[in-house]
């Protein structure tokens, strides 16, 4: 039944409760459940707690010894108060107690031979008279049905008016799968639930995670939900509601923004596929207007259905950056506008499908708020004026009809969104009236009423903006803000009385099915997807509010003086990157160029810090030094080296010779690759050893058993075994061990398998004796820990220049704030915007923010400074996201004193430097060049770059070249470490990207007097190329125009020569000295004296 050790934990809990209750004899109740079935409850009576506890333990131990079963959920309750009454009085008490809010246990005799805990009464609906009864009521049938299961078939309930009955309260403790003992509440609405502190960010996050994953488990393979159930008897609700399908999906997407759960994302995708392919129907309206409608059961089109469909799709679009659903959202919005009467300003609420006749003019006020809110969210994405105009039209009616009287949460959402774009007095007044007379209700309503929290959270967002608007100070003063925030926090915490904590769920029919769910108590503990969604949405907003509060507090306490107040030579500058491999991205090359600016122009030695595991990092750095891309004195550090104590290691050549020397092994050398097959004496493959073809050094070893790979060893280029990767039977990584040069374990990474993929579970750091030092649960948390440790170890002041923002920005901010709490003015964080800040170039003012920069730009004042690469991008960011400390600092390069004569160039050769990735649009360059070759058959185009792993793009480009017969004219070459040699010999460079925040390729080309031709896209090409003087620009995607530009240069040798000369003459604007001048301005802004 229960392991004695766990039972002892519960016993210790009671000893900490203090003096035993005066109730004699001592009554203890043991509840146990395996999670699959309703808990068994057994009663033990003793003259003292000790004797009662001894009897309970003896019984539990005997059961455990007999069965070996250790139940997952166990709780013990001790009766602490008993009230004698009779059934007549009890029935009166029940008739004044809201149904399912009765908080006592019931005993039918003073000896507790027949007794029922609060959980038993509620879990078996023993005091539930049905949905028509507002108050609690004895249900004789349910009472006797459960009592007979517990006490035998002969049980009959005597509930005559004068029959005595005993009401009791208990003290209790629960232990579950987390092995933590929880003290339980003794009375009130939370009776029998674990005692909880007020919600904070972590506990709110846990509730959001658990509830959203409960919703995810309700999504079937076909995308439909299990709509809901009544948990007392595990009775599934047989109906369906497509509006709630869409709104629950919206809540899941809100939660996914918080949790990033792959399991949740998979369920969202299934649900959206069902929503968009089965539930939404497209219809042509009069005038040929294309519209779409969500069709519900009974062929109903509900105004709110279209609205919540847009909300779900808009949130998904915002978070993922996909444009897949824009057209469908527009059609759904057309459907909403078609239901708006322009004369009366009223929405029609329900239509018939498919003839679109009116079924109900008005059904519920929710629909109005949902529709207006949805149009605002779509306006946020597309900025189409008609959606905003429709909302303002509808609001004329909302105000005239005094819709604020409904205190509707959807109206609160909508008016908050509307005042972002139309901060009008009448809208703010509406928003305030929507909640101001409702605060007492929020504070006193006995039901959880989760939409009240949504109402308050949307209102809070509006109030926070209103507070900063002096023109509306009189409106803000109308709000009792002390009462408002007291009500907000109270309601958020009260929602925990609607969560199916396992110590409650264990009394219901199928406890484990309720994991993570919320319920509606007065509806027989109903668990329905729309019930859960409102809890989730409210808690997501509350969590965000708590985070902002923590941030504001941290900014007030930890950053009273954010300036470093340090000399440059006393400051350590860190360039935070992902990796420096043999093939590098433009971001990494930019960091290398910046290193030269700091080293040569300012005599500063930055630290290059990487976060990706790369056992050949030091080999790569050696090559960079040999190629003079880095000085020999440069510092390149890795968080892996740091924790593996491998920053300074003597180098040795490890070629795997020991395998050849081992008589138990048979080795086969693959001379063409220098690799080794290692086999047993019986010829079974044991290992495949991959070696460096240059020096035979070990790179990695694959281990096999019966033909299946189960392990992979990685060797550091300096000769030691650095990482052991363990694979499960399916070939998925289960865990990794990162070792010190002496072979001791430094880092353990553990993974869990979700949807056939490995997902990080936790990272454990060990000292050299094997003792666990820290356990971290995400890469971000790990990198924060690493930064704090490394910065403290280095000492002094620090500037963190963040190149790889996806990996480093949030850890850098967290490390800064943590160190500032100890001593202010220690660290400055400076992220670099290396790419387009939006996901598309269609509309830079409205396109969703590039996910790499969302955390930076959506809280633009949080970093100490932000670097853009052009003035234009800086201005666009400021106009959209607000004013932060933005500095336009372009990349720079080594400007030569002289270059070879123009006549030495092959002027009909074009080079293009870009990785083989879709956004670089190599296919457009090839299509344009095909037109050039028709006039200039001597022309040649050479691409240089590396292919993205797993991409078929390079093979697709080869096929395109062959189909055009250009094999002798176009080269698809590998990455080159020496682009300058090609720029010095070529006649032109070519770039066909769809966006470039800058472009190292164009800059380096111009610095080497090689004119550039590119598409005119934001931001780099037009910033770098002086049109007609140093190069030429063509409209994006126009291959005809691109070909004509190239041909115009080939047609005129003198024009070509002038552009080459001008490019070199203007190259000083790209010099390291010019970049250093801008860096010194940034230094001053963060308090570094240069």
ZAMITOR-910538 format. One record per residue (C-alpha): x, y, z. Coordinates in steps of 0.5 Angstrom, whole numbers, plus 2048, in hexadecimal, padded with zeros to 3 digits. Layout:
XYZ ...
This chain:
800800800 806805802 80D804803 80E80580B 81480A809 80E80F806 80980D80B 80F810810 80F81680D 80881780E 809816815 80E81B816 80A820813 80481F818 80A82081E 80B82781B 80482981B 80582A823 800828828 7FB822827 7F4824826 7F082382C 7EB81F828 7EB81882C 7EC81382A 7F1814824 7EE81381D 7F2812817 7F0811810 7F580E80B 7F380F804 7F780C7FE 7F780B7F7 7FB8097F1 7F980E7ED 7F480A7E8 7EF8097ED 7EB80D7F3 7EF80D7F9 7ED8087FF 7EC80B805 7ED80780C 7EC809813 7F0808819 7EE80A820 7F280A826 7F280D82D 7F881182B 7FC813825 80180F826 7FD809827 7F980B821 7FF80C81D 80280581F 7FB80281C 7FC805816 803804815 8027FC816 7FC7FC811 8007FF80C 8067FC80D 8037F580D 7FF7F7806 8067F9803 80A7F3805 8047EF802 8037F27FC 80A7F67FB 8057FC7F8 8078037FA 8018077F8 80380E7F5 7FE8127F8 7FE812800 7FB816805 7F981680D 7F481A810 7F381B818 7ED81D81A 7EE82481E 7E782681F 7E0823820 7D9826820 7D3822822 7CC82481E 7C682081B 7C481F814 7BF824814 7C482A816 7C9827811 7C482780C 7C382F80D 7CA83080D 7CB82D807 7C5831804 7C9837805 7CF835803 7D18357FB 7D182F7F8 7D882B7F9 7DB8307FE 7D982C804 7E082C807 7DE82780D 7DF81F80D 7D981B810 7D9815815 7D3812816 7D580F81D 7D9812823 7DE80C822 7DF80E81B 7DE807819 7DA80A813 7DD810811 7DF81480A 7E4819809 7E3820805 7E681D7FF 7E28177FF 7DB81B800 7DD81F7FA 7E181A7F6 7DB8167F6 7D581B7F5 7D28197FC 7D08207FD 7CE8227F6 7C78237F4 7C88247ED 7C982A7E8 7C282D7EA 7C482E7F1 7C88347F3 7CA8317FA 7CC82B7FD 7C78257FE 7C881E801 7C88197FB 7C68137FE 7C780F7F8 7CE8117F7 7CF8117FF 7CD80A7FF 7D08077F9 7D780A7FB 7D6807803 7D4800800 7DB8007FC 7DF802803 7DB7FF808 7D77F9805 7D07F8801 7CC7F8808 7CD7FF809 7C7804809 7C780B80B 7C380D810 7C281580F 7BB816813 7BB81D816 7BD81B81D 7C281681B 7C981881E 7CF81A819 7D681D81B 7D9822816 7E1822817 7E7826815 7EE823814 7F5824814 7F982180E 7FF81F80A 80081D803 806819800 8068187F8 80A8177F2 80F81D7F4 8108197FB 80F8207FE 80A820804 805826804 80182880A 7FA829808 7F582F809 7F082D80F 7EA83180D 7E7836808 7E6835801 7ED832800 7EC82D806 7F0827804 7F582A7FF 7FC82B800 7FE832804 8018377FF 80583D7FF 8028437FA 8038427F3 80A8447F0 80D8437E9 80F83C7EA 8098397ED 80583D7E8 80983A7E2 8088337E5 8018347E5 8018367DE 8058317DC 80182B7DF 7FA82E7DD 7FD82F7D6 7FF8287D5 7F98267D8 7F58297D2 7FB8267CE 7F981F7D0 7F28217CE 7F38227C7 7F281B7C3 7F68197BD 7F181C7B8 7F18237BC 7EB8237BF 7EB8237C7 7E881F7CC 7E38247CE 7E28237D5 7E081F7DB 7DD81E7E2 7E281B7E6 7DE8187EC 7DC8127E7 7E18147E2 7DB8157DD 7DD8197D6 7D981E7D4 7D781C7CD 7D58237CA 7DA8277C6 7DB82F7C5 7E08317BF 7E08387C2 7E38357C9 7E88317C4 7EA8377C1 7EB83B7C8 7EE8357CC 7F38357C6 7F483C7C7 7F683B7CE 7FB8367CD 7FE83A7C8 7FF83F7CD 80283A7D2 8078387CD 80A83E7CD 80B83D7D4 80D8367D4 8108357CD 80E82D7CE 80E8297C8 8098257CA 80482B7CB 80682D7C4 8058277C1 7FE8277C4 7FD82E7C1 7FF82C7BA 7FA8267BA 7F482B7BD 7F68307B8 7F682C7B2 7EF8297B4 7EC8307B5 7EF8337AF 7ED82D7AA 7E782A7AD 7E382F7B2 7E48367AE 7E08367A8 7E283B7A2 7DC83F79F 7DB844799 7D784A79B 7D384F797 7D8853793 7DD84D792 7E084E799 7E384879C 7E28477A3 7E28417A8 7DE83F7AE 7DF83A7B3 7D98357B3 7D78327BA 7D282D7BB 7CB82E7B9 7CE8317B3 7CF8387B7 7D483D7B5 7D58417BB 7D88487BB 7DD8467C1 7DF83F7BD 7E28447B8 7E58487BD 7E98437C1 7EB83F7BB 7EF8467B9 7F28467C0 7F583F7BF 7F78407B8 7FA8477BA 7FE8457C0 80183F7BC 8038447B7 8068497BC 80A8437BF 80C83F7B9 80D8447B4 8098407AF 8058447AA 80183E7A8 7FA8407AC 7FA8477AA 7F58467A4 7F18427A8 7F18477AE 7EF84C7A9 7E98487A6 7E78477AE 7E784E7AF 7E38507A9 7DE84B7AC 7DE84F7B2 7DD8567AE 7D78527AA 7D48517B1 7D48597B3 7CF85D7B1 7D28647AF 7CB8687B0 7CA8657B8 7D18647B9 7CF85D7BC 7D28567BB 7CD8507B9 7CF84B7BD 7CC8447BA 7CB8427B3 7C983C7AF 7CE8387AB 7CE8387A5 7C983D7A3 7CB8427A8 7C48447AA 7C48477B1 7C28427B7 7C38477BD 7C584E7BD 7C784E7C4 7CA8487C8 7CF84A7CD 7D38507CE 7DA84C7CE 7D984C7C6 7D98537C5 7E08547C9 7E384E7C6 7E28507BF 7E48577C1 7EB8547C4 7EC8507BE 7EC8557B9 7F18597BD 7F58537BE 7F58537B6 7F685A7B5 7FC8597B9 7FF8547B4 7FD8577AE 7FB85F7AF 7F585F7AB 7F18657AD 7EB8627AB 7EB85D7B1 7ED8637B6 7E78677B3 7E28617B4 7E48617BB 7E38687BC 7DC8687B9 7DA8627BE 7DD8667C4 7D886B7C2 7D28667C4 7D68637C9 7D786A7CD 7D086C7CB 7CD8657CE 7D18667D4 7D485F7D3 7D98617D9 7D385F7DD 7D58577DB 7DC8587DE 7DE8537D9 7E58517D8 7E58517D1 7E38587D1 7E98597D5 7EE8567D0 7EB85A7CB 7EB8617CE 7F285F7D0 7F485E7C9 7F08637C6 7F38697CA 7FA8667C8 7F88697C1 7F386E7C3 7F48717CA 7EE8757CA 7EA8777D1 7E48747CF 7E786D7CE 7EB86E7D5 7E58707D8 7E186A7D6 7E78657D8 7E78687DF 7E08677E0 7E08607DD 7E485E7E4 7E38647E9 7DC8627EC 7DE85B7EC 7E485A7F1 7E08587F7 7DD8527F2 7E48507F0 7E68507F8 7E084D7FB 7DE8487F5 7DE8417F8 7DF83D7F1 7E683E7EE 7E28417E8 7E98417E4 7E78467DF 7E784C7E5 7EF84B7E5 7EF84C7DD 7EA8527DE 7EF8557E3 7F58537DF 7F38577D9 7F185D7DD 7F885D7E1 7FB85D7DA 7F78637D8 7F88677DF 7FF8667DF 7FF86A7D8 7FA86F7DB 7FE8717E1 8048737DC 7FF8787D8 7FF87F7DC 7F98817D7 7F587B7DB 7F787C7E2 7F087E7E4 7ED8777E1 7F38737E5 7F18777EB 7EA8747EB 7ED86D7EC 7EE86A7F3 7F58677F1 7F68647F8 7F08607F8 7F185F7F0 7F785B7F2 7F58587F8 7EF8557F4 7F48537EE 7F884F7F3 7F384C7F7 7EF8497F1 7F68467EE 7F78437F4 7F08407F5 7F083D7EE 7F58387F2 7EE8357F5 7EC8337EE 7F282F7ED 7F28277ED 7F88267F2 7F981F7F3 7F781F7FA 7F08217F7 7F081D7F1 7F18167F5 7EA8167F7 7E78167F0 7E68107EB 7EC8117E7 7F18157EB 7F78157E6 7F28187E0 7F281E7E4 7F98207E4 7FA8277E3 7F38297E2 7EE82E7E5 7E782D7E7 7E18317E8 7DF82F7EF 7D78317EF 7D682D7E8 7D88267EB 7DF8277EB 7DF8287E3 7E58287DF 7E482A7D8 7E982D7D3 7E68347D4 7E68347DB 7ED8327DB 7EF8387D6 7EC83D7DA 7F183B7E0 7F783B7DB 7F68417D8 7F58457DE 7FB8427E1 7FF8437DB 7FE84B7DC 7FF84B7E3 8058477E2 80884D7DD 8058527E2 80984F7E8 80F84E7E3 80F8567E2 80E8577E9 8148547EB 8188577E5 81685E7E7 81885C7EE 81F85A7EC 81F8607E8 81E8647EE 8228617F3 82885E7EE 8298637E9 82986A7ED 82F86B7E9 8308677E3 83686B7E0 83D8677E1 84186C7E3 8478697E1 84D86A7DC 84D8667D6 8548637D7 8518607DE 84A85D7DB 84A8577D8 8468567D1 8438507CF 84084E7C8 83B8497CA 83A8447C4 83883D7C2 83E83A7BF 84483B7BB 8458357B6 8488347B0 8428377AC 84083D7AF 8398417AF 8398497AD 83884A7B5 83E8467B7 84284A7B1 8408507B4 84284F7BB 84984D7B8 8498547B4 8478587BB 84D8547BE 8528587BA 84E85E7BB 84F85D7C3 85685B7C2 85985F7BD 8558667BE 8548667C5 8598617C8 85485D7CC 8548557CC 84D8537CC 84B84C7CE 8478477C8 8438437CC 83F83D7C9 8398397CB 8398337C6 83D82D7C8 84282C7C3 8488277C4 84C82A7BE 84B8327C1 8538327C2 85582F7BC 8508347B8 85383A7BC 85A8387BA 8588387B3 85583F7B4 85C8427B7 86083F7B2 85B8427AD 85C8497B1 8558497B2 85684A7B9 85D84C7BD 8618467C0 85F84A7C7 8588497C6 8538467CB 84E8417C9 84A83E7CF 8458387CF 8408377D5 8418307D4 8498317D4 8478357DB 8438307DE 84882A7DB 84E82D7DE 85182D7D7 8538347D6 85A8337D6 85C82C7D4 8628297D2 8618267CB 86381F7C9 86281C7C2 85D8167C3 85C8127BD 85980B7C0 85F8077C0 85D8037C6 8588007C2 85D7FD7BD 8617FB7C3 85B7F77C6 85C7F07C5 8547EF7C6 8527F47C0 8537F37B9 8547FA7B6 8537FC7AE 8568027AC 8528067A6 8588097A3 85380E79F 8508117A5 85580F7AA 85080C7AE 8508067B2 84B8007B3 84C7FC7B9 8497F57BA 8497F07BF 84D7E97BD 8477E67BA 8467EC7B5 8407F07B9 8417F77B8 8427FB7BF 8448027BD 8458067B7 84B80B7B8 84A8127B5 8518157B4 85481C7B2 85681B7AB 85C8207AC 85F81D7B2 85B8167B4 8598197BA 8538167BD 84C81A7BC 8478167BE 84580E7BF 83F80B7BE 83D8057C2 8397FF7BF 8367F97C2 8337F47BE 8337F97B8 82F7FE7BC 8338057BE 8328067C6 83880B7C7 83C8107C4 8428137C7 84581A7C5 84C81C7C6 84F8237C7 8548257C2 8598257C7 85981E7C8 85481C7CE 84D8197CE 84981E7CF 84181C7CF 83E8157CF 8378157CC 83280F7CD 82D80D7C9 8268097CA 8248047C6 8218087C1 82780C7C0 8258127C4 82A8167C9 8288147D0 82D8177D4 83481A7D3 83A81A7D7 83F8207D6 84681E7D9 84C8227DC 8538207D9 85481C7DF 84E8187DD 84A81A7E3 84281C7E1 8418237E1 83A8247DD 83581F7DD 82F8217D8 82981D7D8 82381D7D3 81C81A7D3 8198187CC 81381B7CA 81081A7C3 8168167C1 81B81B7C3 82081D7C8 81E8237CD 8228257D2 8208237D9 8268267DD 82D8287DE 8318257E4 8388287E6 83D8247EA 8438267ED 8498227EC 84881D7F2 84181B7EF 83D8207F3 8378237F0 83882A7F0 83182D7EC 82B82A7E9 82982F7E3 82282E7DF 8248327D9 8298347D4 82783B7D6 82883A7DD 82F8367DC 83283C7D8 82F8417DE 83383D7E3 83983C7DF 8398447DD 8388467E5 83E8417E6 8438437E1 84184A7E2 84384A7EA 8498467E9 84B84B7E4 84A8517E8 8498587E7 84485B7E2 8418587DC 83E85A7D5 83A8547D2 8398557CA 8348507C8 83584D7C1 8318477C2 82B84A7C5 8268437C5 82B8407C9 82E8457CD 82A84B7CE 8258497D4 82B8467D8 82F84C7D7 82A8507DA 82884B7DF 83084B7E1 8308537E1 82A8547E6 82D84E7EA 8338527EB 8308587EC 82C8567F2 8338557F5 83685B7F3 8338607EE 8378627E7 83B85C7E6 83885A7DF 83685D7D9 8328597D4 83285B7CD 82F8567C7 8308577C0 82A8577BB 82E8537B6 8288527B1 8218547AF 81D8567B6 8178537B2 81584C7B0 81384F7A9 8158557A5 80E8567A3 80C85B7A8 81185D7AD 80D8617B1 80885B7B2 80B8557B0 80C8507B6 8138517BA 81984D7B8 8198487BE 8208497BF 81F8507C1 8188507C4 81B8507CB 81F8567CA 81A85A7C6 8148597CA 81785B7D0 81C8607CC 81E8647D3 82185D7D6 82885D7D3 82D8627D4 82E8647CD 82C8617C6 8308607C0 82D8617B9 8318617B3 82E8667AF 82A86D7B1 82486B7AD 8238657B1 8248697B8 81F86E7B5 81A8687B4 81B8657BA 81A86B7BE 81486D7BB 8118667BC 8138647C3 81586A7C6 81B86E7C8 82186A7CB 82886B7CB 8298697C4 83086A7C0 8318697B9 8388667B8 83A8637B2 83E85D7B0 84585F7AE 84B85C7AA 85285C7A9 8538627A4 85986179F 85E86679D 85E864796 85B85F791 85D85B78B 85B85F784 85485E782 85785B77B 85985577F 852853781 84E84E77D 84985377C 84384E77A 84484A780 83F84B786 84084878D 83A847792 83C846799 83684379D 83483D7A1 83083879D 82983A7A0 82283C79D 82284379F 82884479B 825843795 82A83F791 82583D78C 82384478A 82B846789 82B840784 825842780 82784977F 82E84677D 82B841778 829848775 83084B775 833845772 82F84576C 83384C76A 83984B76E 83B84376D 842844770 83E847777 83F84277D 83C842784 83F83F78A 83B83E790 83F83D797 83B83A79D 83A8347A1 8338307A1 82F8307A7 82E8297AA 8298257A8 82782A7A2 82682879B 82782F798 82E82D795 82B827791 82582C78F 82A83178D 82E82C789 828829786 826830784 82D832781 82D82B77D 82682D77A 829833777 82F830774 833835779 83883077C 83E833778 83C83A77A 83A839782 83E836788 83A83478E 840834792 84283379A 84383879F 84983C79E 84E83F7A4 85184479F 84B84879C 85084E79A 85484A795 84E849791 84B850792 85285378F 85284E789 84A84F787 846854783 840854788 83D85178E 83684F78E 83184F794 82984D793 82784C79B 82084E79C 8238527A2 8298547A5 82A8587AB 83185A7A9 8358557A4 83C8547A5 83D85179E 83B85879B 83F85B7A0 84685779F 844857797 84485F797 84A85F79B 84E85B796 84C85F790 84785A78E 84085E78C 83A85A78F 83385978C 82D857791 826857792 82485E795 82185B79C 82285D7A3 82785F7A5 82E85E7A3 82E85E79C 82B86579B 8308687A1 83686579E 835866796 83586D794 83086B78E 83486C787 83B86E78A 83D86878E 83886378C 83186278A 82A86078D 82485C78A 81D85B78D 81C855791 81B84F78D 81B852786 82084E782 81F85277C 82185877F 827854783 82A85277C 829858779 82D85C77E 83385677D 833857776 83385F776 83A85E77A 83C859775 83A85D76F 83F863772 846862774 847869776 84186977A 84386377D 84A86677F 84786C782 842868787 848864789 84D86A78A 84786E78E 846868792 84D868795 84D86F795 84786F79A 84986979E 84C86D7A4 84586E7A6 8458667A8 84C8677AC 84D8647B3 84F86B7B5 84886E7B3 8458687B7 8498697BD 8478707BD 83F86E7BD 8418697C3 84486E7C7 83E8727C7 83A86C7C9 83F86B7CF 83E8727D1 8368707D2 83786A7D6 83D86D7DB 84386B7D8 8498707D7 84D86F7D1 
